[in-house]
Amino acid sequence: MADYPTITGSTYAGEFAGKYISAALLSAPSIDGGAVTVMPNIKHKEVLQNLTTSALLANATCDFQTEGATVTLTEKVLEVEDFQLNLQLCKSQFHSNWQAAEMGFSSFDNLPKSFEDYLLAYAASKVAGEIEVSLWRGVDATAGQFDGLVTLATADGTVNDVTGTTVTAGNVIDELGKIVDSMNTNTNIYGKEDTRIYVSRNIMAAYVRALGGFQATIGANGVDNKGTMWYSNGAAISFDGIPLFMAEGLAANTAMAAQASNLFFGCSLLSDTQEARVIDVSQYDGSDHVRVIMRMACGAQIGVGSDIVLYS
């Protein structure tokens, strides 16, 4: 196990006068934002039951119709898989660095408090981003991933497939239109309160640009004649009245139309996916090591495949 951080650009000047800065990380917006149904407290498996019936109304008679409506129960299993994060650092690597003043003067020192706080937040955020990716396009055979929603939908023969292409500002409206057309033709989810079109980042960006006047049918000045200034990052956006949700975990040129109540993320305790712990093992084994750990169980499942449109 690698146990030495790579420290570059160090100019120790007595005191730590700033904050650590990391690259922008993916979070787990699909989970945090309620874009999928979260099912916590799953130890191993959870059964998702689906009930369908034939037509319920019939012409009235004096008798109970014993051969009236039929009821069909089907089920899918949401199985969670155990995951862990193990990270080990050697405290001596900070002795000559600009965090040294925080470690004290004894040889039995501690990890710099500012770095410990940052490391905990970094680890939790990084793991959240990896869960977001796995939720949508994870493949169970890949270490650290579980089968994601797109993987499950691809394997489900009842899902409505729409052949995709490279999406640009010039064709994004036509491509999103194909998804809506399939919804109207093959499903009953159009107009449902929790129906969304989940899109990859590049599709969302192409749509925003198209509405800024970069698509022939929009007009040169775009929405409200504001050009590229029309959109405020994070503001709600829709297509044909259907909310768009940018799912960070979706691969480029991929989209899915579904109800949030038909897409499931299962986990052990929800806090397990957000809690990182620092353990100073030097007091137990005589080393100079500090370890960061996380443990959790995660999985995903789709409900009714015929109520999903997959664009890929």
C-alpha positions in Angstrom: 0.0 0.0 0.0 1.4 3.4 -0.9 1.8 5.5 2.2 3.6 8.6 1.1 1.7 11.6 -0.2 3.3 13.5 -3.1 4.0 17.1 -1.8 5.0 19.7 -4.4 5.4 23.4 -4.4 6.2 23.6 -0.6 7.5 27.0 0.7 7.3 26.6 4.5 7.2 30.0 6.1 6.4 29.3 9.7 2.6 29.1 9.7 -0.2 27.7 7.5 -1.8 30.8 6.1 -4.3 29.5 3.6 -6.6 26.6 2.6 -6.0 23.5 0.6 -7.4 23.7 -2.9 -8.4 20.6 -5.0 -9.7 20.2 -8.5 -13.4 20.4 -8.9 -14.9 17.1 -7.8 -18.1 15.4 -8.9 -20.6 15.1 -6.1 -23.6 12.7 -6.1 -26.3 15.1 -7.3 -28.6 12.3 -8.5 -28.8 11.1 -4.9 -28.6 14.4 -3.1 -31.1 16.0 -5.5 -33.8 13.4 -5.3 -33.4 12.4 -8.9 -33.7 8.7 -8.0 -35.5 6.8 -5.2 -33.1 6.2 -2.3 -33.6 3.0 -0.4 -31.3 3.0 2.7 -30.8 0.4 5.4 -30.4 -2.5 3.0 -28.1 -5.2 4.4 -28.0 -7.5 1.4 -31.1 -7.5 -0.8 -34.4 -5.7 -1.2 -37.2 -7.0 -3.4 -39.0 -4.4 -5.6 -42.5 -5.6 -6.4 -44.4 -4.4 -9.4 -48.2 -4.9 -9.7 -50.1 -4.7 -13.0 -53.7 -5.4 -13.9 -55.8 -5.8 -16.9 -58.7 -3.3 -17.5 -60.5 -2.9 -14.2 -64.0 -1.6 -15.3 -66.6 -3.9 -16.8 -70.3 -3.7 -17.5 -72.3 -4.1 -14.3 -74.3 -7.3 -13.5 -75.8 -8.8 -10.4 -73.0 -11.2 -9.9 -69.4 -11.0 -8.8 -67.3 -11.4 -11.9 -64.9 -14.2 -11.0 -63.1 -13.9 -14.3 -62.8 -10.1 -14.3 -59.6 -8.2 -14.0 -56.4 -10.1 -13.8 -53.6 -9.1 -11.4 -49.9 -9.8 -12.2 -47.1 -9.5 -9.6 -43.5 -9.3 -10.8 -40.4 -8.5 -8.8 -36.8 -7.3 -9.2 -34.1 -7.6 -6.6 -31.9 -4.7 -5.6 -28.7 -6.2 -4.2 -26.1 -4.0 -2.6 -22.4 -4.7 -2.7 -19.8 -3.9 -0.1 -17.1 -1.3 -0.9 -14.3 0.3 1.0 -11.8 3.2 0.9 -8.3 2.6 2.4 -5.8 5.4 2.3 -2.5 5.5 4.3 -0.2 8.4 4.9 3.1 8.7 6.7 3.2 11.7 9.1 7.0 12.2 8.7 6.4 13.5 5.2 5.0 16.6 6.7 8.0 17.4 9.0 9.7 19.6 6.5 6.5 21.0 4.9 4.6 24.1 5.8 2.2 22.2 8.0 4.9 21.2 10.5 4.0 23.8 13.1 0.7 22.1 13.5 2.3 18.8 14.4 3.9 19.8 17.6 7.5 19.3 18.6 7.4 15.7 19.9 8.5 12.9 17.7 5.2 11.3 18.6 3.3 13.9 16.5 -0.1 14.2 14.9 -1.3 14.7 11.4 -1.7 18.5 10.8 -5.3 19.3 11.8 -6.0 21.5 8.8 -4.8 18.7 6.5 -6.8 16.1 8.4 -10.0 18.1 8.1 -9.4 18.7 4.4 -8.6 15.1 3.8 -11.8 13.9 5.4 -13.9 16.2 3.2 -11.9 15.4 0.1 -12.3 11.6 0.6 -16.0 11.8 1.2 -16.5 14.1 -1.8 -14.3 11.9 -4.1 -16.2 8.8 -3.1 -19.5 10.5 -3.7 -18.4 11.3 -7.2 -17.4 7.7 -7.9 -20.8 6.5 -6.6 -22.5 9.0 -9.0 -20.6 7.5 -11.9 -21.3 3.9 -10.8 -25.0 4.7 -10.2 -25.4 5.5 -13.9 -22.8 3.6 -15.9 -21.1 1.3 -13.5 -20.3 -2.3 -14.4 -20.2 -4.8 -11.6 -17.2 -6.6 -13.1 -15.2 -3.4 -12.7 -13.5 -3.2 -9.3 -15.2 -0.5 -7.1 -18.4 -0.4 -9.2 -21.9 -1.8 -9.2 -24.2 -2.3 -12.2 -25.5 1.2 -12.9 -28.9 2.3 -14.3 -27.8 2.4 -17.9 -26.1 -1.0 -17.6 -29.3 -2.5 -16.2 -31.5 -0.7 -18.8 -29.3 -1.9 -21.6 -29.7 -5.5 -20.4 -33.5 -5.2 -20.0 -35.3 -6.1 -23.2 -38.5 -4.2 -22.2 -36.7 -0.8 -22.1 -37.5 1.5 -25.1 -34.2 2.1 -26.9 -33.5 5.2 -29.0 -30.3 5.2 -31.1 -28.2 8.2 -30.3 -25.5 10.2 -32.0 -22.9 12.8 -31.2 -25.0 15.6 -29.7 -24.3 19.3 -30.7 -26.0 22.6 -30.4 -27.2 22.1 -34.0 -29.0 18.8 -33.4 -29.8 18.6 -29.7 -33.4 19.7 -30.1 -34.1 17.0 -32.7 -32.3 14.4 -30.5 -34.3 15.3 -27.4 -37.4 15.3 -29.5 -36.7 11.6 -30.4 -36.7 10.8 -26.7 -40.0 12.6 -26.1 -41.6 10.9 -29.2 -40.6 7.5 -27.8 -42.1 8.4 -24.4 -45.4 9.4 -26.1 -45.5 6.3 -28.3 -44.2 3.6 -26.0 -44.9 4.7 -22.4 -47.4 6.5 -20.2 -44.9 8.6 -18.2 -45.4 11.8 -20.2 -46.9 14.3 -17.8 -46.2 12.4 -14.7 -45.1 14.6 -11.8 -41.7 12.9 -11.3 -40.8 12.3 -14.9 -37.5 13.7 -16.0 -35.1 13.4 -18.9 -31.7 12.6 -17.4 -29.0 13.9 -19.7 -25.2 13.8 -19.8 -23.2 17.0 -19.3 -22.5 17.5 -22.9 -26.2 17.2 -23.9 -27.2 19.7 -21.3 -24.4 22.1 -22.5 -25.5 21.7 -26.1 -29.1 22.5 -25.2 -28.2 25.6 -23.2 -26.1 26.8 -26.2 -28.8 26.0 -28.7 -31.3 28.1 -26.7 -28.8 30.9 -26.7 -29.3 31.4 -30.4 -27.0 28.7 -31.8 -29.8 26.7 -33.4 -31.6 27.8 -36.5 -35.1 27.3 -35.1 -34.4 29.4 -32.0 -33.4 32.7 -33.6 -30.1 34.5 -33.5 -30.7 36.2 -30.2 -31.9 33.1 -28.3 -34.3 32.9 -25.4 -35.8 36.3 -24.4 -33.3 37.9 -26.8 -30.5 37.4 -24.2 -28.2 35.3 -26.3 -25.7 33.2 -24.4 -26.6 35.2 -21.2 -30.0 33.7 -20.9 -29.1 30.8 -18.7 -28.1 31.0 -15.0 -26.1 28.0 -14.0 -28.2 25.6 -11.9 -31.5 27.1 -12.9 -34.3 24.8 -13.7 -34.5 23.9 -17.4 -37.0 21.8 -19.4 -37.7 20.4 -22.8 -41.3 20.2 -24.1 -42.4 20.8 -20.5 -40.4 17.9 -19.1 -37.6 18.8 -16.6 -34.1 18.0 -17.7 -31.7 16.7 -15.0 -28.0 16.7 -15.7 -26.8 13.4 -14.3 -23.0 13.8 -13.8 -22.5 10.1 -14.0 -24.0 9.6 -17.4 -21.5 9.0 -20.3 -21.4 11.6 -23.1 -24.2 11.5 -25.6 -26.4 9.4 -23.2 -29.8 10.2 -21.8 -32.7 8.4 -20.1 -36.3 9.4 -19.7 -37.9 7.9 -16.6 -39.8 8.6 -13.4 -37.6 9.1 -10.3 -39.9 6.6 -8.6 -38.8 4.0 -11.1 -35.0 4.4 -10.6 -33.5 3.0 -7.4 -30.3 3.5 -5.4 -29.9 1.2 -2.4 -27.3 1.5 0.3 -26.5 0.5 3.9 -26.8 3.5 6.2 -27.0 6.6 4.0 -24.4 8.2 6.3 -22.0 5.4 5.4 -21.6 7.0 1.9 -20.7 10.3 3.5 -18.6 9.5 6.5 -14.8 9.2 6.4 -12.7 8.3 9.5 -9.1 9.1 10.3 -7.3 6.5 12.4 -3.8 7.2 13.8 -2.3 3.6 14.0 1.0 4.7 15.3 -0.2 4.1 18.9 -1.1 0.5 18.0 1.7 -0.7 15.8 4.6 1.7 16.4 4.6 3.0 12.9 4.2 6.6 11.8 1.1 5.9 9.8 -2.3 7.5 9.6 -5.2 5.8 7.8 -8.3 7.1 6.2 -11.2 4.6 5.9 -14.7 4.4 4.5 -17.0 1.4 4.3 -20.4 1.2 2.7 -22.7 -1.0 0.6 -24.3 0.3 -2.6 -26.4 -0.9 -5.5 -28.9 0.2 -8.1 -32.0 -1.2 -9.9 -34.6 -0.1 -12.4 -38.3 -0.8 -11.8 -40.6 -1.2 -14.8 -38.4 -1.3 -17.9 -41.2 -0.6 -20.3 -41.6 2.8 -18.6 -38.0 3.9 -19.5 -36.5 5.4 -22.6 -32.8 4.9 -23.1 -31.0 7.2 -25.5 -27.5 5.8 -26.3 
